[in-house]
Amino acid sequence: MVSLGFFAAKDEVPNPSRKIKKRNHAPFFPHCIWSFFPLMPQSSILYIFYCTIFIPVISWVEAFFIRLFVYFLSLFTAIWRLFVVFSYLAFGWLCRFAYPLAMMTPVYT
């Protein structure tokens, strides 16, 4: 149904008497660990264990390894940059001194 003019505002007013149902998401763990327990009741001891111990520990371990990987990646990048800079400088000094010396040395044939 197409409504024109001020009739369009009437359709967009939310109904305050309708309750918005909140979804029960898994607490701060976005991966698919919940696919192993699709029908697990929230009062079970497994659910309490997963919410309080297992999921936070897995999240912390995962974050630790991600930080470790980023640290080693940045360390490798810094070492690689130093290598590139010093090889560039070494090549420059080689071109500055070794090439003229090579041109001055006599070649005996």
SULJOSUL-V761500 format. One line per field, one symbol per residue. ss: DSSP state (H for helix, E for strand, C for the rest). A space follows every 50 residues. Layout:
# SULJOSUL-V761500
ss=???
This chain:
# SULJOSUL-V761500
ss=CCCCCCHHHHHCCCCCCCCCCCCCCCCCCCCHHHHHCCCCCCCCHHHHHH HHHHHHHHHHHHHHHHHHHHHHHHHHHHHHHHHHHHHHHHHHHHHHHHHH HHHHCCCCC
